[in-house]
Amino acid sequence: MKVTDQADYFSKQVLRTRRFFVEEAQGRRVPGSGLSLVAGGCEWCAPDFVIDRASFPFIAFEFVARGSGRVTLAGRKHELGTGHAFFYDPATPHVIESDSAEPMVKYFFNLTGARAPALLEELDLRAGTVIRVLDAGRVTALLEEVIDHALRGGRLALRVAGAALEHALAVCADSRGHAATKFDPAHATYLRCRGHLLRNYPVLGSIEQAAGHCHVSAAYMTRLFKRYDTETPLACLVRLKMSQAMIKLRQPEAQVKAVAAELGYKSSAHFSRAFKAWSGKSPVEVRAGA
């Protein structure tokens, strides 16, 4: 199946994105897959971000990783903040707004196929529901996996991405809290550090640099990730860089040296080694298959 980073309905009121769209997935399931992914990704919302739809062709799950905003589902308005998740389906009118002072960074995933509504019903995550996810760090890590697998490509990429998304939904249901539940200060610091990596990974050269920007030590940042995450800060930074590199290398006229420089690598050889260790393919091999 062909995967691209563009779709007609994707919002343009964004500052940065990591998105994917499965062109052949509309209206059908991937054989053997628990869920059929149509699209998904992470969006850094602009201050004026607004989505206003009377209907939508897919089932949708959205998760706020950072910032604040509001969502109106079937006429009911809810305040959104870090760790909130919400769900809607083709029959749910919805308005999603980002706060202009603290714009949202949010994940979204669009699903189709008979398994999707059945799973959400089973997990009690029905359309119109808004919850606070207590294990937000774990969910964020799983959603990053979904995007990574979808963008990386390969024969089983979407099946693995669907399995990771199903896992994330189960964690949402298992660590579900009331929408007004508050986080502890250490967890808030972890989310701030992870959010900094997500926003600034192209220009970050080290974890020490990232930690300094967040006004914590690299050692403390590492301890926070060990407590609340499944990967180290360095692994997170490298993965984000390599995932973006995969998108760049598939573009026409892309040059390995230019992609390496854009992601902060002074040596294209160092970049090539890191990319092959992450993806199993060299940048040249990815370019040849683009």
Buried (B, 14 or more C-beta within 10 A) or exposed (E): EEBEBEBEEBBEBBEBBBBBBBEEBBEEBBEEBBBBBBBBBBBBBBEEBBBEBEEBBBBBBBBBBBBBBBBBBEEEEBEBBBBBBBBBBEEBBBBBBBBEEEBBBBBBBBBBBEBBBEBBEEBEBEBBBBBBBBBBBBBBBBBBBBBBBBBBBEEEBBBBBBBBBBBBBBBBBEBBBEBEEEBEEEBEBBBBBBBBBBBBBEEBEEBBBBBEEBEBEBEBBBBBBEEBBBBBBBBBBBBBBBBBBBBBBBEEEBEBBEBBBBBBBEEBEEBBEBBBEBBEBBBEBBBEEE
